């Protein structure tokens, strides 16, 4: 499993910039967000913002990769304590992803809706980051098929469907709707195991 990128040397100012950018992208979309507005929300000058990020594209890449690094860290931590059984490992990974999606709702929504605006190397940077997450789930499902814990004939496609299941949670989940985040994570893990046709209950 690929480990997340080492933490960047970052301080309060960079955190403020990334938080302001995330909020702006979520509320106004990539095209509607402006570097000037983001700088103002972060409490810094426009020229200083450009010292950190030469373009709005670079800023979106940083926001998306920052979120994916956090997701990878959570997956690594959860899988480290999940044991060896494929069923429990996939359950742990799905729960970790769903919990991330509810804890970082804005980042999850921006990742789904604004990624399309990236091109060239910026797009490839984010694709490579996302591929690391996809490989974890593909490997988990494949391992389950190999030891006959799962009966799906299409492990890669099943893994991608599970990723979509986890990623889209913030588009419909309401915390005040009667389902707690923990119950939601357990529910989605059950759905994922049904999708791969788990042989265990």
C-alpha positions, -999 to +999 in steps of 0.1 A: +000+000+000+013+034-009+018+057+021+004+092+019+028+120+011+050+133+040+033+162+057+043+195+042+061+221+062+031+243+068+020+270+092-011+288+101-010+310+070-010+281+046-037+264+065-058+296+063-052+298+025-062+262+019-093+265+041-104+297+024-098+281-010-118+250-001-147+271+011-146+293-020-145+264-044-173+247-026-196+278-025-187+294-059-172+266-079-138+267-095-148+292-122-166+315-098-138+316-072-112+343-075-077+345-061-084+379-047-114+367-028-095+337-014-067+360-003-091+382+015-108+353+032-074+340+043-063+373+057-034+378+033-025+399+003-030+388-032+007+390-039+014+368-009-011+342-021+007+341-054+039+334-035+023+302-022+003+293-054+012+308-088-023+300-102-058+291-092-052+257-108-022+251-085-044+260-055-071+235-065-045+208-069-032+215-034-067+214-019-075+181-036-042+164-028-043+176+008-077+160+012-066+127-005-035+126+017-057+128+048-079+100+033-048+078+027-036+084+062-069+073+076-070+042+055-035+032+065-043+037+102-075+017+100-061-011+079-031-014+103-055-026+130-080-045+108-064-080+109-059-103+080-094-114+069-104-097+036-140-091+048-128-072+079-102-053+059-127-041+033-152-032+060-125-012+078-115+006+046-151+015+037-158+028+072-127+049+071-136+064+038-172+071+048-160+087+080-136+109+060-164+119+037-187+130+065-158+147+085-146+165+054-179+171+035-167+202+016-135+186+004-154+156-008-179+176-027-151+198-043-132+167-053-162+154-072-174+186-088-143+207-095-117+182-106-130+184-142-115+219-145-079+207-142-058+200-173-024+188-182+001+182-154-022+196-127-048+170-137-022+142-138-010+151-103-044+146-088-051+115-109-019+099-095-030+108-060-064+093-065-049+062-081-032+055-048-066+053-031-081+032-059-052+007-057-060+001-020-096-009-027-087-029-059-061-049-039-086-055-010-113-068-033-088-089-053-074-105-022-109-114-011-116-130-045-084-150-044-092-165-010-128-170-019-141-145+007-157-126-022-174-140-053-175-110-076-162-118-111-152-082-116-129-071-087-116-039-103-151-027-113-165-037-079-137-017-062-145+014-083-182+010-074-173+009-037-152+041-041-181+058-057-204+046-029-181+062-003-173+094-022-209+104-029-221+101+007-218+139+013-242+146-015-271+131+003-263+124+039-279+147+065-264+144+101-297+154+116-316+128+096-316+101+122-286+081+111-254+087+131-221+089+113-210+056+129-242+039+118-238+053+083-203+040+080-214+005+092-244+006+068-222+015+038-197-012+047-226-037+046-236-024+012-200-028-001-197-064+012-230-072-005-216-057-038-186-080-038-209-109-028-191-117+005-194-153+016-194-142+052-224-127+070 
